[in-house]
Amino acid sequence: MTGHPDQGRVLAIDTSTDVRVGVAVDGTIVARRHVADTRQHVEQLTPLVAEALTEAGLRPDELDLVCVGLGPGPFTGLRVGIVAAQLLAGVHDVALHGVCSLDVLAAQALRTPGFSAPQGFLAVTDARRKEVYWAGYAPDGSRREGPTVSAPDQLPALPAVGPGAALVGRQSPIDHVDAGLLAQLHRAIPDAGTEPLYLRRPDAAVATRRKSALPTSRPRLRRR
């Protein structure tokens, strides 16, 4: 991509919470799609991408950049979004830009009318297992702590934004990650590489020992 950082045709994907897709062209958001069901990432993401690109009047090979939220987020849903972004970028020879999804929430906060946090603020999402993912931000939106995962009562006493704010007993003007804004800002949000920010092991653990296919002897039950 050349020219001003906001120029170009950009697709953004974030599945750190629910399923979010956005498209921006030359710094203007032209399409947004989402599905609020956190259990439907696999089924819904591809149709949402197709719908958003159709609304924007673009084919995948006409994109200049694919942005993807790297989390933190639950293992399965997060992986779906990142793999989809990697495939799109690889197949169509498009640049890939990964960001921390909490940084997107922080950018949204700064663009929310009436939002003020002179001492800084937190971006928070639901990590399940009675925990939250969070990061701490300076008043200008630069990240100064995290991302990390912890119990809700362990967070600093600062205003919070994001869909996990209610879990820490705070009100938030933002309840979702805006993929449209991610597509619009893209390079203005710090690069976080391409590796998922899982922060903890997945719920489904990979077996470390092979299971034997041989029958095992069991003691017989004696009838009385």
Secondary structure, 3 states (H helix, E strand, C coil): CCCCCCCCEEEEEECCCCEEEEEEECCEEEEEEEECCCCCHHHHHHHHHHHHHHHHCCCHHHCCEEEEECCCCCHHHHHHHHHHHHHHHHHCCCEEEEECHHHHHHHHHHCCCCCCCCCCEEEEEEEECCEEEEEEECCCCCEEEEEEEECHHHCCCCCEECCCHHHHCCCCCCCCCCHHHHHHHHHHCCCCCCCCCCCCCCCCCCCCCCCCCCCCCCCCCCCC
